[in-house]
Amino acid sequence: MTLTTDKFQGNESNLMIKIKMLKSCGANGEVLRKGEIKEVPESVAYSLIAYKNAELCTEKEKPKAKKKAAKKVAKAKPPVDAER
């Protein structure tokens, strides 16, 4: 038995991969917006990653906490000279 590529034609992988979009673009007939986490087919995911439009999404990824602005403190007025 010989293996040829003819036997493998039409066998597409149904594996879905979670990706995080770095740029907005269209893929696989849908619009993917920047920052979204989507599940797409393996072939689409790898092409988006190759063009740097997406990155692999891991389950351990947590949203980054926003930095709080420091509270403004009023400056003390300089002491008034009584001799003036």
DRENKEVEX-710360 format. One record per atom (N, C-alpha, C): residue number from 1; residue in three letters; x, y, z. Coordinates in pm, whole numbers, plus 50000, padded with zeros to 5 digits. Atoms other than C-alpha are relative to their C-alpha. Example, Ala and Ser with C-alpha at 12.3 -4.5 7.8 and 13.67 -1.06 7.14 Angstrom:
BEGIN
atom num:1, residu:ALA, x:50089, y:49881, z:50000
atom num:1, residu:ALA, x:51230, y:49550, z:50780
atom num:1, residu:ALA, x:50090, y:50120, z:50000
atom num:2, residu:SER, x:49918, y:49881, z:49994
atom num:2, residu:SER, x:51367, y:49894, z:50714
atom num:2, residu:SER, x:49923, y:50109, z:50073
END
This chain:
BEGIN
atom num:1, residu:MET, x:50084, y:49882, z:50000
atom num:1, residu:MET, x:50000, y:50000, z:50000
atom num:1, residu:MET, x:50089, y:50124, z:50000
atom num:2, residu:THR, x:49923, y:49876, z:50007
atom num:2, residu:THR, x:50137, y:50339, z:49901
atom num:2, residu:THR, x:49912, y:50115, z:50044
atom num:3, residu:LEU, x:50073, y:49882, z:49955
atom num:3, residu:LEU, x:50039, y:50666, z:50059
atom num:3, residu:LEU, x:50019, y:50111, z:49899
atom num:4, residu:THR, x:49992, y:49886, z:50092
atom num:4, residu:THR, x:49959, y:50947, z:49823
atom num:4, residu:THR, x:49914, y:50113, z:50054
atom num:5, residu:THR, x:50078, y:49885, z:49955
atom num:5, residu:THR, x:49818, y:51292, z:49872
atom num:5, residu:THR, x:49856, y:49992, z:49951
atom num:6, residu:ASP, x:50136, y:50014, z:50050
atom num:6, residu:ASP, x:49511, y:51189, z:49670
atom num:6, residu:ASP, x:49907, y:49942, z:50106
atom num:7, residu:LYS, x:50082, y:50063, z:49897
atom num:7, residu:LYS, x:49389, y:50984, z:49964
atom num:7, residu:LYS, x:49964, y:50098, z:50112
atom num:8, residu:PHE, x:50022, y:49907, z:49891
atom num:8, residu:PHE, x:49410, y:51279, z:50201
atom num:8, residu:PHE, x:49923, y:50125, z:49959
atom num:9, residu:GLN, x:50073, y:49881, z:50044
atom num:9, residu:GLN, x:49231, y:51536, z:49988
atom num:9, residu:GLN, x:49858, y:49996, z:50054
atom num:10, residu:GLY, x:50135, y:49993, z:49947
atom num:10, residu:GLY, x:48907, y:51654, z:50141
atom num:10, residu:GLY, x:49992, y:49970, z:50148
atom num:11, residu:ASN, x:50000, y:50026, z:49856
atom num:11, residu:ASN, x:49007, y:51551, z:50493
atom num:11, residu:ASN, x:50054, y:50123, z:50072
atom num:12, residu:GLU, x:49959, y:49879, z:49930
atom num:12, residu:GLU, x:49010, y:51884, z:50668
atom num:12, residu:GLU, x:49987, y:49977, z:50150
atom num:13, residu:SER, x:50002, y:50013, z:49856
atom num:13, residu:SER, x:49083, y:51912, z:51035
atom num:13, residu:SER, x:49885, y:50081, z:50058
atom num:14, residu:ASN, x:50110, y:49930, z:49934
atom num:14, residu:ASN, x:48784, y:52003, z:51251
atom num:14, residu:ASN, x:50044, y:50056, z:50135
atom num:15, residu:LEU, x:49946, y:49951, z:49875
atom num:15, residu:LEU, x:49010, y:52110, z:51535
atom num:15, residu:LEU, x:49980, y:50151, z:50010
atom num:16, residu:MET, x:50024, y:49858, z:49978
atom num:16, residu:MET, x:48905, y:52448, z:51676
atom num:16, residu:MET, x:50102, y:50052, z:50101
atom num:17, residu:ILE, x:49897, y:49941, z:49914
atom num:17, residu:ILE, x:49164, y:52677, z:51836
atom num:17, residu:ILE, x:49953, y:50137, z:50046
atom num:18, residu:LYS, x:50035, y:49869, z:49946
atom num:18, residu:LYS, x:49103, y:52974, z:52066
atom num:18, residu:LYS, x:50114, y:50097, z:49971
atom num:19, residu:ILE, x:49900, y:49897, z:50028
atom num:19, residu:ILE, x:49280, y:53290, z:51953
atom num:19, residu:ILE, x:49952, y:50133, z:50055
atom num:20, residu:LYS, x:50032, y:49864, z:49958
atom num:20, residu:LYS, x:49294, y:53647, z:52078
atom num:20, residu:LYS, x:50042, y:50091, z:49886
atom num:21, residu:MET, x:49975, y:49913, z:50114
atom num:21, residu:MET, x:49269, y:53908, z:51804
atom num:21, residu:MET, x:50086, y:50119, z:50042
atom num:22, residu:LEU, x:49914, y:49884, z:49977
atom num:22, residu:LEU, x:49547, y:54169, z:51793
atom num:22, residu:LEU, x:49962, y:50116, z:49909
atom num:23, residu:LYS, x:50046, y:49899, z:50096
atom num:23, residu:LYS, x:49401, y:54354, z:51492
atom num:23, residu:LYS, x:49863, y:49955, z:49950
atom num:24, residu:SER, x:50130, y:50033, z:50058
atom num:24, residu:SER, x:49053, y:54369, z:51342
atom num:24, residu:SER, x:50019, y:49953, z:49856
atom num:25, residu:CYS, x:49992, y:50050, z:50138
atom num:25, residu:CYS, x:49012, y:54165, z:51024
atom num:25, residu:CYS, x:49883, y:49905, z:49976
atom num:26, residu:GLY, x:50102, y:50096, z:50035
atom num:26, residu:GLY, x:48781, y:53929, z:50843
atom num:26, residu:GLY, x:50064, y:49865, z:49971
atom num:27, residu:ALA, x:49949, y:50134, z:50024
atom num:27, residu:ALA, x:48836, y:53554, z:50840
atom num:27, residu:ALA, x:49887, y:49900, z:50010
atom num:28, residu:ASN, x:50095, y:50110, z:49997
atom num:28, residu:ASN, x:48630, y:53247, z:50766
atom num:28, residu:ASN, x:49855, y:50051, z:49990
atom num:29, residu:GLY, x:50134, y:49948, z:50022
atom num:29, residu:GLY, x:48329, y:53458, z:50660
atom num:29, residu:GLY, x:49944, y:50081, z:50114
atom num:30, residu:GLU, x:50049, y:49917, z:49891
atom num:30, residu:GLU, x:48304, y:53660, z:50981
atom num:30, residu:GLU, x:50102, y:50109, z:50034
atom num:31, residu:VAL, x:49914, y:49889, z:49962
atom num:31, residu:VAL, x:48443, y:53985, z:51117
atom num:31, residu:VAL, x:50052, y:49974, z:50141
atom num:32, residu:LEU, x:49937, y:50020, z:49870
atom num:32, residu:LEU, x:48689, y:53948, z:51403
atom num:32, residu:LEU, x:50057, y:50134, z:50045
atom num:33, residu:ARG, x:49959, y:49869, z:49949
atom num:33, residu:ARG, x:48745, y:54260, z:51614
atom num:33, residu:ARG, x:50118, y:49987, z:50094
atom num:34, residu:LYS, x:49884, y:49994, z:49913
atom num:34, residu:LYS, x:49057, y:54360, z:51804
atom num:34, residu:LYS, x:49958, y:49974, z:50145
atom num:35, residu:GLY, x:50027, y:50029, z:49859
atom num:35, residu:GLY, x:49061, y:54218, z:52160
atom num:35, residu:GLY, x:49905, y:49884, z:50023
atom num:36, residu:GLU, x:50093, y:50111, z:49984
atom num:36, residu:GLU, x:48801, y:53946, z:52096
atom num:36, residu:GLU, x:50074, y:49868, z:50014
atom num:37, residu:ILE, x:49948, y:50137, z:49990
atom num:37, residu:ILE, x:48867, y:53586, z:52193
atom num:37, residu:ILE, x:49899, y:49912, z:49927
atom num:38, residu:LYS, x:50089, y:50081, z:50085
atom num:38, residu:LYS, x:48724, y:53351, z:51929
atom num:38, residu:LYS, x:50057, y:49861, z:49983
atom num:39, residu:GLU, x:49960, y:50135, z:50037
atom num:39, residu:GLU, x:48732, y:52983, z:51844
atom num:39, residu:GLU, x:49985, y:49987, z:49850
atom num:40, residu:VAL, x:50001, y:50011, z:50146
atom num:40, residu:VAL, x:48826, y:52932, z:51480
atom num:40, residu:VAL, x:50068, y:49869, z:49958
atom num:41, residu:PRO, x:49933, y:50121, z:50047
atom num:41, residu:PRO, x:48938, y:52635, z:51268
atom num:41, residu:PRO, x:50152, y:50015, z:50001
atom num:42, residu:GLU, x:49854, y:50004, z:49988
atom num:42, residu:GLU, x:49303, y:52534, z:51293
atom num:42, residu:GLU, x:50070, y:50073, z:49886
atom num:43, residu:SER, x:49934, y:49939, z:50115
atom num:43, residu:SER, x:49396, y:52646, z:50940
atom num:43, residu:SER, x:49986, y:50152, z:50002
atom num:44, residu:VAL, x:50023, y:49855, z:49992
atom num:44, residu:VAL, x:49241, y:52992, z:50989
atom num:44, residu:VAL, x:50084, y:50060, z:50112
atom num:45, residu:ALA, x:49923, y:49950, z:49884
atom num:45, residu:ALA, x:49406, y:53033, z:51330
atom num:45, residu:ALA, x:50148, y:50016, z:49965
atom num:46, residu:TYR, x:49857, y:49993, z:50032
atom num:46, residu:TYR, x:49754, y:52955, z:51199
atom num:46, residu:TYR, x:50031, y:50107, z:49895
atom num:47, residu:SER, x:49975, y:49893, z:50098
atom num:47, residu:SER, x:49718, y:53193, z:50904
atom num:47, residu:SER, x:49990, y:50138, z:50066
atom num:48, residu:LEU, x:50011, y:49873, z:49929
atom num:48, residu:LEU, x:49602, y:53476, z:51134
atom num:48, residu:LEU, x:50123, y:50025, z:50088
atom num:49, residu:ILE, x:49881, y:49988, z:49916
atom num:49, residu:ILE, x:49894, y:53408, z:51368
atom num:49, residu:ILE, x:50121, y:50032, z:49913
atom num:50, residu:ALA, x:49887, y:49976, z:50090
atom num:50, residu:ALA, x:50137, y:53404, z:51074
atom num:50, residu:ALA, x:50004, y:50146, z:49954
atom num:51, residu:TYR, x:50007, y:49860, z:50042
atom num:51, residu:TYR, x:50016, y:53750, z:50964
atom num:51, residu:TYR, x:50001, y:50097, z:50118
atom num:52, residu:LYS, x:49995, y:49922, z:49875
atom num:52, residu:LYS, x:50040, y:53872, z:51327
atom num:52, residu:LYS, x:49871, y:50078, z:50024
atom num:53, residu:ASN, x:50130, y:49942, z:49971
atom num:53, residu:ASN, x:49668, y:53949, z:51340
atom num:53, residu:ASN, x:49940, y:49939, z:50126
atom num:54, residu:ALA, x:50053, y:50068, z:49882
atom num:54, residu:ALA, x:49614, y:53710, z:51632
atom num:54, residu:ALA, x:50113, y:49927, z:50072
atom num:55, residu:GLU, x:49907, y:50083, z:49924
atom num:55, residu:GLU, x:49789, y:53512, z:51904
atom num:55, residu:GLU, x:49920, y:49890, z:50068
atom num:56, residu:LEU, x:50067, y:50110, z:49932
atom num:56, residu:LEU, x:49709, y:53184, z:52075
atom num:56, residu:LEU, x:49951, y:50049, z:50135
atom num:57, residu:CYS, x:50059, y:49959, z:49873
atom num:57, residu:CYS, x:49482, y:53231, z:52374
atom num:57, residu:CYS, x:50015, y:49884, z:50098
atom num:58, residu:THR, x:49988, y:50103, z:49897
atom num:58, residu:THR, x:49561, y:53041, z:52693
atom num:58, residu:THR, x:49892, y:50022, z:50104
atom num:59, residu:GLU, x:50106, y:49992, z:49900
atom num:59, residu:GLU, x:49306, y:52964, z:52962
atom num:59, residu:GLU, x:50046, y:50077, z:50124
atom num:60, residu:LYS, x:49948, y:49937, z:49880
atom num:60, residu:LYS, x:49534, y:53105, z:53234
atom num:60, residu:LYS, x:50008, y:50152, z:49988
atom num:61, residu:GLU, x:49989, y:49857, z:50024
atom num:61, residu:GLU, x:49530, y:53452, z:53079
atom num:61, residu:GLU, x:49891, y:50074, z:50077
atom num:62, residu:LYS, x:50096, y:49921, z:49924
atom num:62, residu:LYS, x:49366, y:53703, z:53312
atom num:62, residu:LYS, x:50003, y:50143, z:49949
atom num:63, residu:PRO, x:49998, y:49860, z:50043
atom num:63, residu:PRO, x:49258, y:54055, z:53224
atom num:63, residu:PRO, x:50089, y:50083, z:50091
atom num:64, residu:LYS, x:49910, y:49917, z:49923
atom num:64, residu:LYS, x:49509, y:54313, z:53333
atom num:64, residu:LYS, x:49920, y:50104, z:50078
atom num:65, residu:ALA, x:50067, y:49901, z:49916
atom num:65, residu:ALA, x:49403, y:54537, z:53619
atom num:65, residu:ALA, x:50041, y:50140, z:49954
atom num:66, residu:LYS, x:49971, y:49864, z:50041
atom num:66, residu:LYS, x:49376, y:54902, z:53532
atom num:66, residu:LYS, x:50072, y:50071, z:50114
atom num:67, residu:LYS, x:49927, y:49924, z:49900
atom num:67, residu:LYS, x:49617, y:55131, z:53710
atom num:67, residu:LYS, x:49912, y:50116, z:50046
atom num:68, residu:LYS, x:50077, y:49890, z:49944
atom num:68, residu:LYS, x:49450, y:55377, z:53944
atom num:68, residu:LYS, x:50085, y:50125, z:50001
atom num:69, residu:ALA, x:49929, y:49872, z:49999
atom num:69, residu:ALA, x:49544, y:55742, z:53918
atom num:69, residu:ALA, x:50031, y:50037, z:50144
atom num:70, residu:ALA, x:49961, y:49958, z:49865
atom num:70, residu:ALA, x:49732, y:55874, z:54218
atom num:70, residu:ALA, x:49915, y:50120, z:50041
atom num:71, residu:LYS, x:50080, y:49888, z:49950
atom num:71, residu:LYS, x:49531, y:56108, z:54436
atom num:71, residu:LYS, x:50086, y:50125, z:50005
atom num:72, residu:LYS, x:49927, y:49874, z:49998
atom num:72, residu:LYS, x:49631, y:56470, z:54403
atom num:72, residu:LYS, x:49991, y:50059, z:50140
atom num:73, residu:VAL, x:49994, y:49940, z:49867
atom num:73, residu:VAL, x:49743, y:56634, z:54726
atom num:73, residu:VAL, x:50030, y:50148, z:49983
atom num:74, residu:ALA, x:49980, y:49855, z:50010
atom num:74, residu:ALA, x:49714, y:57008, z:54768
atom num:74, residu:ALA, x:50132, y:50038, z:50066
atom num:75, residu:LYS, x:49874, y:49954, z:49944
atom num:75, residu:LYS, x:50044, y:57182, z:54826
atom num:75, residu:LYS, x:49971, y:50104, z:50107
atom num:76, residu:ALA, x:50018, y:49902, z:49893
atom num:76, residu:ALA, x:50075, y:57381, z:55146
atom num:76, residu:ALA, x:50048, y:50136, z:49953
atom num:77, residu:LYS, x:49961, y:49865, z:50037
atom num:77, residu:LYS, x:50092, y:57757, z:55106
atom num:77, residu:LYS, x:50126, y:50036, z:50077
atom num:78, residu:PRO, x:49881, y:49959, z:49927
atom num:78, residu:PRO, x:50425, y:57911, z:55195
atom num:78, residu:PRO, x:49963, y:50092, z:50118
atom num:79, residu:PRO, x:50033, y:49916, z:49885
atom num:79, residu:PRO, x:50431, y:58080, z:55537
atom num:79, residu:PRO, x:50013, y:50148, z:49964
atom num:80, residu:VAL, x:50001, y:49855, z:50026
atom num:80, residu:VAL, x:50354, y:58453, z:55531
atom num:80, residu:VAL, x:50094, y:50067, z:50099
atom num:81, residu:ASP, x:49907, y:49927, z:49915
atom num:81, residu:ASP, x:50627, y:58680, z:55660
atom num:81, residu:ASP, x:49924, y:50114, z:50070
atom num:82, residu:ALA, x:50073, y:49897, z:49925
atom num:82, residu:ALA, x:50483, y:58905, z:55935
atom num:82, residu:ALA, x:50065, y:50137, z:49988
atom num:83, residu:GLU, x:49929, y:49873, z:50004
atom num:83, residu:GLU, x:50741, y:59176, z:55876
atom num:83, residu:GLU, x:49964, y:50082, z:49876
atom num:84, residu:ARG, x:50029, y:49926, z:50122
atom num:84, residu:ARG, x:50619, y:59283, z:55533
atom num:84, residu:ARG, x:49899, y:50104, z:50020
END
